[in-house]
Amino acid sequence: MADESSGDKTEAATPRRRQEAHDSGQFGKSRDLNQAALLLAALLTLSMTAHNIMDSFRKLMLGLLGNQYWGSSQELLDNVLRISLPQMFRILAPVMLVVFIVAILINGLQIGFQVRWNKLMPNLAALNPFKGVGRLFAGQNWMQVAMNILKVVILSAIAWADIRSEMPVILSLVAMEFPANFFAGAGIIYDLAWRMAMALLIIAAADWIYQKWKFERDIRMSKQEIKDETKSMDGDPNIKGRRRQLARKMIIQRIHRDVPKADVVVTNPTELAIALKYDPESMAAPRVVAKGAGFLAARIRQIAIQNGVPIVERKPLAQALYKTVDVGSEVPAEFYKTIAEILAYVYELSGKGLRRMKQAV
């Protein structure tokens, strides 16, 4: 009781609450995981295409430096851009394509492959720097600030240790000729990038676990919120009660209207009651005009007695008709023989069969 009155959010989120959070752009998502995945994808692609990339750049540079038709500096700039930009785009296209695909996949795996157009709409309030600083130091974001500081410290330590160990090679680059110094420097940078990418991946895994936990905590609900949601989904109990009363009233009205016209009522004998009617001129088969269980069965028997409608006890037939045939539907062919015997018996008792024979003559 104390929990309900205080409104503490101690209950796991319902599917509806979870969907509302997703629709509003709230997810258990780690940005660090995106960065680590993109960096690793770029490094892997570079390791597989480095030879082709370097060969393509070499040919591009030879082509640019070998041309002798450059005029003014403006013409030089125009020609360099015109020739180099399409070539550079073509050379780097595999890396950009892989990074683009990985970005889609890693985001899809974290938040699902859905386009949320409301997140694409511009939000001028988000550009307020003071509001951003306030969010940064909000109580729930202290953990994120600490994670960011820890990430910077770890990556800086890795970079410093790697550069310090490679310092003799770095200092010797000035004495080396091109392209040897270029490849040596590129190797140092590549190795450093791999170490930082692996460290970032470990940090991102921890951040992803934290973000998932934080998301589940943030969308928790109180017991009162769950009750309110259930009420809103199921409808107000008073309204549901009135609907049930109206539905029962309509059923009783139909029973009062149709049972007096029935030819026979088949019972179970007290739990179920099914009223049958058969008119060979307008019906292809006997039809269920009313059925009920419990209270409704008792009402059908009462109306049948008041109106002189015969009541016949057939337990298996009553159970089968109640389960398989809706009100207003004709009975299936498998029941024809049994119902025909009942109707023949009823007609014989009431003389209804004799009257129909005289009408036919």
N, C-alpha and C positions, 0 to 999 in steps of 0.2 A: 504493500500500500504506500509505503514511503517513496518507493521508486516511481510509482505512477503519479503521485502528487507533485514530486519535484521535477518530473520531466527529464530525468537523466537518460541519456541516449546509451542504453546498454544492450539493445537488441540488434541482431544482424539485419542489414537492409533487405527489404522485400524486393522481388524482381521488378516491381513497378518503380520503386525508389531508385534502384540501380539504373533502370532505363532512363529515368528523368535526369539522373546525373550525367549519363552518357550524352543525352540530347543537348544538355547545357554545356558540353565540352569539358566535363570533369572526369579525369581518368587517373589510373595509377600508372603514370608514364614517367620514364627516366630520360631526360635529354642527354645525359652522359652516355647512355647506352647507344643512342643515335650517333653521337660523335665518335664513339669507339668503333662502332660497326662501319661507319663511313671511312674512317681513317684506315682500318684494316683492309677494307675492300679496295681502297685506292692503292695501298702498298702492295697487295697481292697482284693487282692488275699491272702495276708498274714493274713488279718483278718478272712477270711473264712477257711483257711487251717492251722492256727497256731497250733491248737490242734494236728492235724496229724503230722505236721512237728516236733513239740517238742517231741511227742511220738516216732517218727522214730529216732530222734537224741539220745534220751535216750537209745533206744535199741542198736543203733550203738555204743555208748560209753560203755555200759555194755559189749557188745561183744568184743570191743577192750581191755578194762581193765581186762576182765575176762579170757583172753587167757594166758596160762602159758608157751607156747612153744617158746617165743621169745629168740633169741640167741644174736648175736652181735648187736651193734647199727645199722649197715648197714642193717642187716636182719630185725631189728625192723622197720626201716624206710620203707623198701621195702614192708613189710607186711601191715603196716598201710596205705600206699598209695594204695596198691593193693585192700585192703578191703574197705577203707573209700571213695575213690574217686568215684567209681561207685555208692555207696550207697548215697553219697551226691548229685550226679547228679540226681539220681532218686527222692530224697526227694524234691529238689528244681526245678524239671522239670515243675510242674504246674505254678510256678511263672514265670519262664523263658519263657514258652510258651505263657502265657498271655501277658507279656511285649513285646514279639516278634510280636504278632498279633496286639497289640495296636500301636506299632511303624509303622507297615505297613499301618494301617488304618489312623492314624493321618497324615502321610506323603502323603498318597493318597488323603485324603480330602483337603489338602492344595495345592498340585501341580499336582494331577492327578495320576492315576495308569498306569504309563508308565515307561519303562526302557530306560534310556538314556546312551548308551554305551560310548559316548564321555566323559562323566563325570567320567567314571571309569578309563580312561587312565591316567597314571602318568604325573604330571606336575612339572618338576624340578624347574621351575621359582617360583612356589608357596612356595618352601622351603627357599627362600631367606628371612632372618629375617628382613633385612633393608627395603625391599619392603613391607613386612607385616606391619612394624611400620608406613611406609608412608601411607599405606591404612587406618590404624587405625585412624590417625589424619587428614585424608582428610576432606574437608569441609562438604561433605554429610554424613560423619560417626560420626560427633560430637554428633548428637542426639542419635546414638546407644551407644556411649561411656557413655553419660549421663544416658541412660536407664540401662546400666550395673552397673554403680556406684550406682544408686538408688536401683537397685535390691539387691546389696550386703548390702547396708545400712539397707534396710527394713528387709531382712532375718536375718542379724546380730542382729538387735534390737529385733526381735521375739525370736531368740534363747537365747539372754541374759535375756530377761524378763522371759522366761519359765524356764530357768535353775535357775535363781535367786529365783523364787517362789518355786521351787522344791529342793532348796539347803538343807533344813533340812532333807528331805528324802534321798538325795544323801549322806549326811554325815553319816546317820545312816546305810547305806548299809554295812559298814565294821563290824558292830556289829551283823548283821543278818547272819543266816546260809543258806547254799546252800540247795535247789534251791530258797528259798524265796527271797534272795537278787537279784538273777538273774531275776526272774519275775518282781520284783519291778523296777529294772533298765531298763528292756526291755519295761515296761509300760511307763516309763518316755520318753524313746527314741521314742517309737511309737507315743505318744501324740505330742511330738515336731515335728516329721516328718509330722503328719497330719496338724498341724498349718502352717508349712512352705510350705507344698504342696498347701494348699488353698491360701496362700499369693502369691505363685508363679503362681498359676492359674489366679489370678486377674491381676498380672503384665503381664502375657503372653497374656491375652485378650487385654490389652492396646497395647502391642507390636505388636500383630497380626494386629490390626486396623492401627497402624502406618506403618507397613511393607506393607500392602495392598495399603495405600495411597501413600507411597513412590514409590512403583512399578508402579502405574498408572502415577505418576508424571514423573518418569524416562523414561517411554516409550512414552511420549507425542511426537507429531510430529509438525513440522512447516507446514504451508500451502503449501510451495514449495515442501516439502518432500511428501506430499499427492499427489500433482500434478505429481511429478516424478514417484511415485509408480503406480498411475493410468495409466500413459503413458506406463510404462514398462509392465503392465498387459494387457492393451488393444492394445498395439502396437502403433507405430508411426503414427500420423494422415496422414502424406504424404503417408506412405506405405499402410494404410487402404484405402486411396483415390485411389491409383493405383490399388489395388485389386478390388475395386468396379468398376473401369473403365474396367478392364479386364473381370470381370464377366459379365458386361452389353454388352461388345463387343462380348463375346461368345454367349450370348443369342440372340443378333441381328443376328449374323451369322447363328445360328440355325433357326431363324425365316425366313431369306432369303432362306435357304435351304429347309425347310419343308413346309412352307405355300403354295408355288406354287403347291405342290403335294396334298394338302388337297382337300376334296370334298366339304366342306362348312365351313364358319366362322360364329359362333353364337355370337351376340353382345348384349350390354346392354342398349342403342345402342352405346354410345360413351366412357363410362368409362371402359368397359371390352370387351375383344375379345378372343374367344376360337376357334382354328382351329381343325376340326375333319376330320379324314380319315377312310374309311372302305373298306377293301379288303376281300371279303368272302373266297377267296382261302388261305389267309395267316393269317387272323385275326378271332378270335372267336367273337369279338364285336368291335364296333367303338372305335377308339383310339384318345386321345388328342395329337396332334403333336406340338402344340404351344398354349401359352396363355399369356396374359399380361393385365396390367391395366395402364391407363393414356397414357404416351408416347409410351409404348410398344403396347398398344391396337391400337393406331393410326397407328403405323408402320405396324402392322398385317393387318389392313384394307387397308392401302395403297398398300401393296404387293399383297393382294388378288385382289384388283381392277386392278392392273397392269397385273396380270396373269389370269384374268377372273374367279377367284374363287368366287362362289356365297356367298353373305352376307345376313344372315337372322337374324332379330331382335327377340329375345326371352329372355326377361329380367329375369324371374325366373330361366330358364334353364341355362343362362349364369352365374348368380350368384352362382347357386348350383355347376356347373362344376368347376368354378374358385376356390371355397372354398374346394372342396372335392377330386378333381382328379388331380394328378400330371402329368406333361408333360411326354409322353411316356407310360402312363398307359391306360388301357381300361376303358370305362365308366361302372359304376355299372348297374346292371339289372334293377333298378328302373327307369332308364332314357331310356331304350330300345325303348319303345313305342313312346315317344315324338321324339327321334332322328330318328327313322325309318320313321315317318311321314315327318320330315324335309328332309331326304335323298330322300324319294320317290318324294317329291315335286321338289327338286333340279334336280333329274335325269330326271323327266318329262320335266322340262324346258330346260335342256341341251341335251336331247336325249341320255344321257349316259345309261339309263336303257334299251333303245331299242338296243343300240350297244352291251350291255352285253348279251341280249337275243339271238341276232344273233350269237355272239361268242360261246354261249353255244350250239346252234343248229349245 
